[in-house]
Amino acid sequence: MITRVALALALVSAPLTVAPPPLESRACPVEVPEGTRCGFLVVPERRDEPRKTVRVGYAVHRSKDPAGDPVVYMSGGPGSASIQLTGYLAALFPDRDVVALEQRGSRFSKPTLGCPETVAAMLDRLRAPAADVAEGARDCRERHQQAGVDLRGYTTKEIAADVVDLRKALGYRTWNLFGVSYSTRVMVDAAAADPGGTRALVLDSFLPQEVSWYGDADRNLSDTVTALGIGDRFEAMVRRLNTDPAEVPTTDPLTGRTFTARLTGDDVATVLAEGLHDASVIAAAPALVDALAEGHDELLRPLADQTGPGLTSHEFGLYHAVQCQDEATFPEKSRLFTVNADKAVCAAWQLPVSTPTKATTKAPVLVLGGQYDPTTPPRTARPAAERLPGARFVEFAGVGHAVFLSNRCGARTIAAFLADPEGWTQPCDPSRRGLPPVRPGDLHVTGAPYQAMTAPWLAAPLALFVLASLAQLAGGAVRGRALTAFAGLTGLAFTGLAADAVWGMMKVNETALAVGVPRVLEPYGWVAVGSAVLTAAAFARARTIPNILATVVAAGFLVWWWSWFL
């Protein structure tokens, strides 16, 4: 009896230890560097009702010579995947283990909460403005509910708890948290919930909890185009296309079929709000917006082609679940169709609104912001960083969203900070702009280069002209026909000059080719005219079959060059 009592007292007084959640191995779903293993973290779908579990994907890349605590990274969204960046992160932090953690419900987690119904509805809106996004939302919600998914389990709070649980399951004593855009909220929550396990935080494109995602969307875009010096031209472009929408051929990413999109000015504003995340688009924006304001609707094709992939880059079931619970305040009216679509989805889903956590952390924090970020601008990120006790804010010139992916100085800054969070100093100049702006007048505006890149057969006249010039140079030199040889040499000179000009622009900013080509190609065209004149002279002197073919090719090329390409 005494033994039993003693044993019972010992059990009661002994400290209780909670086993970390289980891990499951899996094959990595994408290509990853050597030394990486992938798996699932098995956790409750809802921690307040832990009967059902979900599997959260992750990848761990082990450093061959680790010299510091690991880094755990999560992409933004909500609903963006993370594992595909493992190689980039491993190169950025070669002396640390790198963990890429998915969000529950994302592409590499189970279940995956896709929502093609709402994507299709938003694409249908570009075909027919009366498309009902709410109906697609109800179909998506019903499908997930029939599969046993409890959408209430997909919130920032639960995703942050997954971060904490993964550290414990992997056995790391402490690690560094790295979030971008939406996942900066997740990482601040995780740091607040796990202060003993958090060494430092990197918050790239910080989205503070107190900021209204949807309420600020229109202002953020307006501020960005104004800061770029194109506010008036942007509004002129929007007014023109709202009055007379453009019809633009593009491809449906869900079916692979081509269709004609009907783009209003507000539609183009929405697409540009996403495009201006990228530093190369920011640099080309002055020339692009000015050309669109002038009526160059052929430049809308690359924007339309990016709309579909943008809508399929997230798992929208997860996106809607998080947004409708954690970000449920909408403006009465927005010019952005994405804001209006989310408002319709949330009205249809009727999920409970979560309570803000008001999380904070005492760990060292580095906050990075892009000068022209149209989603998480320095206007809101900087003061929010100042409210975190151990935070420092760095703004990077000429950059949009996700600084670490588009700015080398940003990546170096993160690595230097994690090497010594307390004694960190800036390793490079964040005010140095990476890409020079492309101003109106810098380019000859044309949609031909983009069309030729998407359909290479459209460049056949150029290819034939180059081949004919080579044949003229070789044949003329062998047969001693100077006129023919000079015609070929002049044609190749034109080709070399044009290629050098285009290649030089591509090395600086390939995106600018979607707006036009260097203006120097206009006078270079006269070199091609000179080649054609010499070819015609050679034909007049000797009406041989090679000269006939060369003359036809040269004439066809000039028609193509002046009437289509330029």
C-alpha positions as semicolon CSV with decimal commas, in nm:
position;residue;x (nm);y (nm);z (nm)
1;M;0,000;0,000;0,000
2;I;0,277;0,241;0,096
3;T;0,455;0,157;-0,230
4;R;0,144;0,235;-0,434
5;V;0,094;0,569;-0,260
6;A;0,458;0,665;-0,310
7;L;0,440;0,571;-0,678
8;A;0,120;0,773;-0,724
9;L;0,272;1,077;-0,556
10;A;0,581;1,046;-0,771
11;L;0,374;1,036;-1,088
12;V;0,170;1,339;-0,982
13;S;0,472;1,544;-0,885
14;A;0,686;1,446;-1,185
15;P;0,707;1,709;-1,462
16;L;0,485;1,623;-1,758
17;T;0,657;1,617;-2,098
18;V;0,459;1,653;-2,417
19;A;0,590;1,448;-2,706
20;P;0,657;1,651;-3,021
21;P;0,416;1,591;-3,309
22;P;0,512;1,306;-3,542
23;L;0,698;1,343;-3,869
24;E;0,647;1,137;-4,183
25;S;0,907;1,096;-4,457
26;R;0,815;1,162;-4,819
27;A;0,983;1,199;-5,155
28;C;1,059;1,562;-5,227
29;P;0,786;1,696;-5,461
30;V;1,024;1,923;-5,656
31;E;1,393;1,924;-5,741
32;V;1,603;2,008;-5,434
33;P;1,978;2,018;-5,370
34;E;2,172;1,719;-5,247
35;G;2,151;1,679;-4,871
36;T;1,781;1,765;-4,855
37;R;1,509;1,545;-4,714
38;C;1,136;1,611;-4,720
39;G;0,850;1,510;-4,501
40;F;0,518;1,591;-4,341
41;L;0,451;1,735;-3,997
42;V;0,136;1,567;-3,863
43;V;-0,070;1,812;-3,656
44;P;-0,433;1,869;-3,559
45;E;-0,646;2,047;-3,815
46;R;-0,787;2,245;-3,522
47;R;-0,595;2,247;-3,199
48;D;-0,908;2,328;-3,001
49;E;-1,065;2,008;-3,141
50;P;-0,764;1,783;-3,208
51;R;-0,945;1,476;-3,339
52;K;-0,856;1,519;-3,707
53;T;-0,500;1,569;-3,834
54;V;-0,346;1,729;-4,140
55;R;-0,003;1,689;-4,298
56;V;0,212;1,998;-4,339
57;G;0,491;1,968;-4,596
58;Y;0,849;2,066;-4,526
59;A;1,205;2,021;-4,654
60;V;1,528;2,023;-4,452
61;H;1,860;2,093;-4,620
62;R;2,150;1,998;-4,393
63;S;2,458;2,217;-4,417
64;K;2,782;2,023;-4,456
65;D;2,951;2,254;-4,208
66;P;2,685;2,428;-3,994
67;A;2,819;2,725;-3,802
68;G;2,493;2,871;-3,674
69;D;2,134;2,807;-3,584
70;P;1,901;2,693;-3,866
71;V;1,676;2,917;-4,073
72;V;1,311;2,827;-4,126
73;Y;1,149;2,994;-4,426
74;M;0,785;3,022;-4,531
75;S;0,650;3,184;-4,850
76;G;0,368;3,436;-4,851
77;G;0,031;3,431;-5,015
78;P;-0,155;3,301;-4,821
79;G;-0,131;2,982;-5,023
80;S;0,215;3,010;-5,186
81;A;0,450;2,711;-5,183
82;S;0,792;2,717;-5,015
83;I;0,985;2,397;-5,088
84;Q;1,081;2,501;-5,442
85;L;1,306;2,772;-5,290
86;T;1,515;2,528;-5,089
87;G;1,810;2,547;-5,328
88;Y;1,810;2,927;-5,334
89;L;1,794;2,941;-4,955
90;A;2,070;2,682;-4,916
91;A;2,297;2,899;-5,134
92;L;2,201;3,210;-4,934
93;F;2,280;3,039;-4,599
94;P;2,555;2,785;-4,680
95;D;2,667;2,756;-4,316
96;R;2,320;2,683;-4,171
97;D;2,058;2,416;-4,198
98;V;1,767;2,549;-4,399
99;V;1,406;2,445;-4,341
100;A;1,141;2,534;-4,600
101;L;0,800;2,499;-4,439
102;E;0,472;2,487;-4,627
103;Q;0,149;2,637;-4,504
104;R;-0,118;2,386;-4,411
105;G;-0,344;2,343;-4,712
106;S;-0,079;2,459;-4,960
107;R;0,040;2,277;-5,272
108;F;0,285;2,045;-5,095
109;S;0,069;1,975;-4,789
110;K;-0,223;1,736;-4,744
111;P;-0,501;1,815;-4,793
112;T;-0,428;2,070;-5,064
113;L;-0,693;2,340;-5,063
114;G;-0,710;2,443;-5,424
115;C;-1,007;2,638;-5,552
116;P;-1,018;2,624;-5,933
117;E;-1,384;2,724;-5,913
118;T;-1,300;3,079;-5,804
119;V;-1,002;3,101;-6,041
120;A;-1,229;3,003;-6,329
121;A;-1,486;3,261;-6,218
122;M;-1,226;3,539;-6,211
123;L;-1,103;3,439;-6,556
124;D;-1,463;3,426;-6,676
125;R;-1,494;3,784;-6,558
126;L;-1,239;3,876;-6,824
127;R;-1,461;3,703;-7,078
128;A;-1,794;3,824;-6,940
129;P;-1,813;4,086;-6,662
130;A;-2,128;3,928;-6,517
131;A;-1,948;3,609;-6,401
132;D;-2,048;3,511;-6,045
133;V;-1,742;3,456;-5,826
134;A;-1,966;3,383;-5,527
135;E;-2,119;3,082;-5,702
136;G;-1,774;2,940;-5,771
137;A;-1,684;3,005;-5,407
138;R;-1,986;2,811;-5,282
139;D;-1,899;2,519;-5,509
140;C;-1,540;2,521;-5,379
141;R;-1,648;2,536;-5,014
142;E;-1,897;2,253;-5,061
143;R;-1,637;2,032;-5,230
144;H;-1,390;2,077;-4,944
145;Q;-1,655;2,025;-4,679
146;Q;-1,765;1,702;-4,847
147;A;-1,401;1,590;-4,832
148;G;-1,407;1,645;-4,454
149;V;-1,207;1,970;-4,447
150;D;-1,287;2,206;-4,161
151;L;-1,201;2,546;-4,305
152;R;-1,193;2,697;-3,955
153;G;-0,859;2,521;-3,904
154;Y;-0,680;2,731;-4,167
155;T;-0,582;3,053;-3,992
156;T;-0,263;3,243;-3,921
157;K;-0,274;3,128;-3,560
158;E;-0,279;2,759;-3,658
159;I;-0,009;2,807;-3,923
160;A;0,213;2,980;-3,666
161;A;0,160;2,690;-3,425
162;D;0,283;2,458;-3,704
163;V;0,611;2,653;-3,712
164;V;0,661;2,604;-3,338
165;D;0,569;2,235;-3,355
166;L;0,812;2,170;-3,640
167;R;1,105;2,312;-3,443
168;K;1,026;2,077;-3,158
169;A;0,974;1,780;-3,388
170;L;1,306;1,838;-3,567
171;G;1,485;1,876;-3,236
172;Y;1,632;2,222;-3,290
173;R;1,688;2,413;-2,967
174;T;1,658;2,754;-3,137
175;W;1,629;2,876;-3,494
176;N;1,583;3,189;-3,705
177;L;1,244;3,273;-3,853
178;F;1,225;3,408;-4,208
179;G;0,893;3,524;-4,355
180;V;0,795;3,722;-4,662
181;S;0,473;3,917;-4,718
182;Y;0,182;3,730;-4,557
183;S;0,410;3,488;-4,372
184;T;0,571;3,779;-4,184
185;R;0,251;3,774;-3,977
186;V;0,295;3,403;-3,923
187;M;0,654;3,443;-3,808
188;V;0,577;3,724;-3,562
189;D;0,303;3,505;-3,413
190;A;0,540;3,207;-3,398
191;A;0,809;3,415;-3,226
192;A;0,557;3,538;-2,969
193;A;0,439;3,183;-2,901
194;D;0,792;3,039;-2,886
195;P;1,028;3,305;-2,744
196;G;1,275;3,049;-2,611
197;G;1,310;2,886;-2,952
198;T;1,348;3,206;-3,154
199;R;1,697;3,346;-3,207
200;A;1,609;3,620;-3,463
201;L;1,349;3,717;-3,725
202;V;1,374;3,836;-4,084
203;L;1,055;4,001;-4,209
204;D;1,073;4,077;-4,581
205;S;0,786;4,295;-4,710
206;F;0,630;4,315;-4,366
207;L;0,250;4,294;-4,345
208;P;0,163;4,411;-3,993
209;Q;-0,146;4,264;-3,834
210;E;-0,293;4,605;-3,767
211;V;-0,281;4,701;-4,136
212;S;-0,592;4,646;-4,350
213;W;-0,488;4,433;-4,648
214;Y;-0,794;4,525;-4,852
215;G;-0,856;4,872;-4,716
216;D;-0,509;4,986;-4,822
217;A;-0,495;4,811;-5,161
218;D;-0,619;5,097;-5,380
219;R;-0,413;5,357;-5,199
220;N;-0,100;5,143;-5,214
221;L;-0,124;5,112;-5,592
222;S;-0,196;5,483;-5,632
223;D;0,100;5,573;-5,409
224;T;0,331;5,344;-5,607
225;V;0,248;5,485;-5,951
226;T;0,270;5,837;-5,810
227;A;0,613;5,763;-5,662
228;L;0,721;5,631;-6,001
229;G;0,619;5,963;-6,155
230;I;0,351;5,808;-6,376
231;G;0,035;5,882;-6,178
232;D;-0,125;6,107;-6,442
233;R;-0,043;5,873;-6,731
234;F;-0,167;5,577;-6,528
235;E;-0,503;5,743;-6,469
236;A;-0,522;5,840;-6,837
237;M;-0,462;5,476;-6,931
238;V;-0,732;5,356;-6,690
239;R;-0,986;5,610;-6,818
240;R;-0,919;5,519;-7,180
241;L;-0,960;5,147;-7,129
242;N;-1,261;5,185;-6,900
243;T;-1,428;5,378;-7,181
244;D;-1,313;5,141;-7,456
245;P;-1,197;4,803;-7,318
246;A;-0,933;4,615;-7,514
247;E;-0,978;4,265;-7,651
248;V;-0,661;4,067;-7,596
249;P;-0,587;3,705;-7,695
250;T;-0,448;3,493;-7,410
251;T;-0,452;3,138;-7,272
252;D;-0,671;2,987;-7,002
253;P;-0,428;2,824;-6,751
254;L;-0,693;2,575;-6,639
255;T;-0,781;2,440;-6,984
256;G;-0,484;2,541;-7,198
257;R;-0,723;2,691;-7,454
258;T;-0,689;3,035;-7,604
259;F;-0,959;3,292;-7,549
260;T;-1,007;3,664;-7,594
261;A;-0,991;3,859;-7,269
262;R;-1,181;4,184;-7,238
263;L;-0,963;4,418;-7,032
264;T;-1,094;4,740;-6,881
265;G;-0,871;5,002;-6,727
266;D;-0,951;4,872;-6,379
267;D;-0,857;4,520;-6,492
268;V;-0,520;4,644;-6,617
269;A;-0,471;4,835;-6,291
270;T;-0,529;4,509;-6,100
271;V;-0,282;4,317;-6,312
272;L;-0,023;4,594;-6,280
273;A;-0,068;4,597;-5,902
274;E;0,064;4,239;-5,907
275;G;0,322;4,302;-6,177
276;L;0,479;4,590;-5,984
277;H;0,597;4,339;-5,725
278;D;0,885;4,270;-5,968
279;A;1,176;4,514;-5,994
280;S;1,209;4,461;-6,371
281;V;0,844;4,559;-6,423
282;I;0,891;4,862;-6,197
283;A;1,184;4,976;-6,412
284;A;0,983;4,935;-6,735
285;A;0,659;5,080;-6,594
286;P;0,712;5,445;-6,703
287;A;0,748;5,345;-7,069
288;L;0,476;5,079;-7,047
289;V;0,210;5,297;-6,887
290;D;0,283;5,588;-7,119
291;A;0,248;5,362;-7,424
292;L;-0,079;5,215;-7,295
293;A;-0,214;5,564;-7,233
294;E;-0,133;5,640;-7,597
295;G;-0,336;5,343;-7,718
296;H;-0,074;5,071;-7,772
297;D;-0,306;4,786;-7,675
298;E;-0,068;4,529;-7,826
299;L;0,136;4,568;-7,506
300;L;-0,152;4,420;-7,306
301;R;-0,077;4,068;-7,433
302;P;0,209;3,998;-7,186
303;L;-0,001;4,140;-6,902
304;A;-0,297;3,920;-6,996
305;D;-0,069;3,617;-7,028
306;Q;0,055;3,671;-6,672
307;T;-0,295;3,696;-6,525
308;G;-0,370;3,324;-6,551
309;P;-0,042;3,199;-6,399
310;G;-0,082;3,458;-6,124
311;L;-0,426;3,323;-6,039
312;T;-0,298;2,963;-6,030
313;S;0,020;3,030;-5,833
314;H;-0,168;3,010;-5,500
315;E;-0,392;2,745;-5,353
316;F;-0,697;2,965;-5,339
317;G;-0,898;2,748;-5,101
318;L;-0,631;2,811;-4,838
319;Y;-0,602;3,174;-4,942
320;H;-0,975;3,233;-4,902
321;A;-0,991;3,047;-4,570
322;V;-0,716;3,260;-4,415
323;Q;-0,832;3,588;-4,564
324;C;-1,197;3,543;-4,477
325;Q;-1,113;3,472;-4,112
326;D;-0,808;3,688;-4,047
327;E;-0,858;3,974;-4,296
328;A;-1,232;4,015;-4,325
329;T;-1,264;4,397;-4,347
330;F;-1,337;4,519;-4,700
331;P;-1,386;4,866;-4,850
332;E;-1,725;4,950;-4,996
333;K;-1,576;4,981;-5,342
334;S;-1,243;4,901;-5,508
335;R;-1,112;4,937;-5,861
336;L;-0,922;4,607;-5,815
337;F;-1,116;4,300;-5,923
338;T;-0,916;4,080;-5,686
339;V;-1,042;4,279;-5,386
340;N;-1,400;4,263;-5,510
341;A;-1,371;3,890;-5,580
342;D;-1,236;3,820;-5,230
343;K;-1,520;4,021;-5,081
344;A;-1,773;3,808;-5,272
345;V;-1,601;3,485;-5,167
346;C;-1,596;3,578;-4,799
347;A;-1,962;3,678;-4,811
348;A;-2,040;3,334;-4,957
349;W;-1,819;3,135;-4,718
350;Q;-1,946;3,295;-4,396
351;L;-1,650;3,186;-4,185
352;P;-1,604;3,318;-3,830
353;V;-1,378;3,621;-3,797
354;S;-1,070;3,550;-3,588
355;T;-0,950;3,761;-3,296
356;P;-0,623;3,952;-3,360
357;T;-0,336;3,817;-3,152
358;K;-0,149;4,151;-3,121
359;A;0,171;3,945;-3,119
360;T;0,512;4,097;-3,059
361;T;0,862;3,973;-2,987
362;K;1,176;4,082;-2,804
363;A;1,404;3,887;-3,039
364;P;1,622;4,086;-3,283
365;V;1,424;4,165;-3,599
366;L;1,531;4,281;-3,944
367;V;1,252;4,428;-4,159
368;L;1,316;4,479;-4,531
369;G;1,098;4,698;-4,752
370;G;1,092;4,779;-5,122
371;Q;1,069;5,145;-5,221
372;Y;0,788;5,078;-5,470
373;D;0,614;4,785;-5,302
374;P;0,243;4,811;-5,399
375;T;0,129;4,560;-5,134
376;T;0,337;4,613;-4,818
377;P;0,478;4,964;-4,867
378;P;0,734;5,129;-4,639
379;R;0,455;5,369;-4,540
380;T;0,302;5,094;-4,325
381;A;0,598;4,859;-4,275
382;R;0,837;5,116;-4,127
383;P;0,616;5,235;-3,837
384;A;0,515;4,876;-3,763
385;A;0,882;4,780;-3,740
386;E;0,941;5,067;-3,499
387;R;0,678;4,919;-3,269
388;L;0,874;4,592;-3,238
389;P;1,127;4,633;-2,953
390;G;1,428;4,481;-3,130
391;A;1,357;4,571;-3,493
392;R;1,552;4,760;-3,755
393;F;1,405;4,867;-4,090
394;V;1,593;4,891;-4,422
395;E;1,438;5,027;-4,742
396;F;1,578;4,921;-5,079
397;A;1,564;5,158;-5,375
398;G;1,396;5,056;-5,699
399;V;1,254;4,736;-5,549
400;G;0,897;4,613;-5,516
401;H;0,780;4,309;-5,320
402;A;0,993;4,022;-5,178
403;V;1,324;4,207;-5,161
404;F;1,540;3,898;-5,110
405;L;1,435;3,751;-5,446
406;S;1,500;4,060;-5,658
407;N;1,781;4,253;-5,493
408;R;2,131;4,121;-5,431
409;C;2,197;4,375;-5,158
410;G;1,880;4,261;-4,983
411;A;1,997;3,899;-4,981
412;R;2,340;4,002;-4,850
413;T;2,176;4,214;-4,580
414;I;1,975;3,917;-4,453
415;A;2,278;3,689;-4,441
416;A;2,483;3,952;-4,255
417;F;2,206;4,010;-4,004
418;L;2,166;3,643;-3,919
419;A;2,541;3,607;-3,881
420;D;2,532;3,862;-3,595
421;P;2,186;3,999;-3,510
422;E;2,309;4,211;-3,218
423;G;2,620;4,359;-3,380
424;W;2,489;4,368;-3,739
425;T;2,599;4,645;-3,976
426;Q;2,469;4,709;-4,327
427;P;2,701;4,526;-4,575
428;C;2,594;4,717;-4,891
429;D;2,418;5,032;-5,006
430;P;2,037;4,983;-5,011
431;S;1,987;5,322;-5,180
432;R;2,165;5,204;-5,493
433;R;1,905;5,117;-5,754
434;G;1,967;4,792;-5,939
435;L;1,779;4,858;-6,266
436;P;1,764;5,196;-6,440
437;P;1,414;5,321;-6,525
438;V;1,295;5,289;-6,885
439;R;1,141;5,625;-6,971
440;P;0,895;5,714;-7,249
441;G;1,104;5,774;-7,561
442;D;1,378;5,530;-7,459
443;L;1,220;5,255;-7,670
444;H;1,050;5,212;-8,002
445;V;0,717;5,080;-7,877
446;T;0,617;4,749;-8,036
447;G;0,461;4,423;-7,925
448;A;0,646;4,227;-8,192
449;P;0,937;4,098;-7,977
450;Y;0,701;3,945;-7,721
451;Q;0,485;3,791;-7,993
452;A;0,795;3,646;-8,160
453;M;0,911;3,497;-7,828
454;T;0,575;3,326;-7,775
455;A;0,544;3,217;-8,141
456;P;0,898;3,185;-8,288
457;W;0,769;3,121;-8,641
458;L;0,680;3,491;-8,655
459;A;1,055;3,562;-8,673
460;A;1,097;3,347;-8,987
461;P;1,160;3,650;-9,218
462;L;1,455;3,752;-9,001
463;A;1,596;3,400;-9,001
464;L;1,565;3,377;-9,379
465;F;1,731;3,717;-9,420
466;V;2,028;3,606;-9,206
467;L;2,063;3,279;-9,401
468;A;2,041;3,462;-9,733
469;S;2,307;3,712;-9,620
470;L;2,539;3,429;-9,519
471;A;2,486;3,259;-9,853
472;Q;2,551;3,586;-10,040
473;L;2,873;3,654;-9,849
474;A;3,007;3,301;-9,897
475;G;2,891;3,261;-10,258
476;G;3,006;3,607;-10,363
477;A;3,348;3,560;-10,206
478;V;3,401;3,218;-10,367
479;R;3,283;3,327;-10,714
480;G;3,449;3,668;-10,704
481;R;3,118;3,858;-10,718
482;A;3,193;4,161;-10,505
483;L;2,844;4,313;-10,527
484;T;2,681;3,995;-10,397
485;A;2,943;3,959;-10,123
486;F;2,897;4,319;-10,009
487;A;2,519;4,271;-10,004
488;G;2,564;3,972;-9,774
489;L;2,820;4,151;-9,559
490;T;2,587;4,451;-9,519
491;G;2,298;4,221;-9,423
492;L;2,512;4,050;-9,159
493;A;2,632;4,389;-9,033
494;F;2,270;4,490;-8,979
495;T;2,201;4,161;-8,800
496;G;2,503;4,205;-8,573
497;L;2,418;4,564;-8,485
498;A;2,055;4,481;-8,412
499;A;2,142;4,172;-8,209
500;D;2,398;4,365;-8,005
501;A;2,145;4,639;-7,924
502;V;1,873;4,392;-7,823
503;W;2,112;4,173;-7,625
504;G;2,246;4,477;-7,443
505;M;1,895;4,571;-7,335
506;M;1,814;4,212;-7,234
507;K;2,121;4,199;-7,009
508;V;1,994;4,506;-6,825
509;N;1,619;4,436;-6,819
510;E;1,464;4,162;-7,032
511;T;1,113;4,271;-6,931
512;A;1,158;4,594;-7,129
513;L;1,132;4,386;-7,449
514;A;0,763;4,345;-7,371
515;V;0,732;4,722;-7,425
516;G;0,958;4,770;-7,725
517;V;1,310;4,766;-7,867
518;P;1,601;5,013;-7,844
519;R;1,538;5,317;-8,060
520;V;1,871;5,268;-8,229
521;L;1,711;4,986;-8,428
522;E;1,524;5,247;-8,634
523;P;1,839;5,386;-8,805
524;Y;1,991;5,037;-8,814
525;G;1,704;4,943;-9,041
526;W;1,857;5,154;-9,314
527;V;2,159;4,924;-9,312
528;A;1,917;4,644;-9,406
529;V;1,779;4,870;-9,679
530;G;2,135;4,913;-9,807
531;S;2,178;4,537;-9,818
532;A;1,854;4,503;-10,014
533;V;1,964;4,771;-10,263
534;L;2,294;4,589;-10,319
535;T;2,106;4,262;-10,358
536;A;1,877;4,421;-10,617
537;A;2,179;4,559;-10,803
538;A;2,339;4,213;-10,805
539;F;2,013;4,072;-10,940
540;A;2,004;4,336;-11,216
541;R;2,358;4,242;-11,317
542;A;2,306;3,866;-11,309
543;R;1,951;3,727;-11,299
544;T;2,044;3,394;-11,145
545;I;1,821;3,183;-10,923
546;P;2,029;3,262;-10,608
547;N;2,000;3,634;-10,681
548;I;1,626;3,605;-10,742
549;L;1,579;3,424;-10,410
550;A;1,800;3,673;-10,225
551;T;1,604;3,966;-10,370
552;V;1,270;3,814;-10,274
553;V;1,394;3,739;-9,922
554;A;1,537;4,092;-9,879
555;A;1,217;4,255;-10,001
556;G;1,002;4,035;-9,778
557;F;1,224;4,109;-9,479
558;L;1,196;4,487;-9,529
559;V;0,818;4,462;-9,543
560;W;0,821;4,251;-9,224
561;W;1,066;4,484;-9,049
562;W;0,899;4,817;-9,123
563;S;0,534;4,713;-9,126
564;W;0,524;4,451;-8,848
565;F;0,832;4,448;-8,626
566;L;0,869;4,823;-8,600
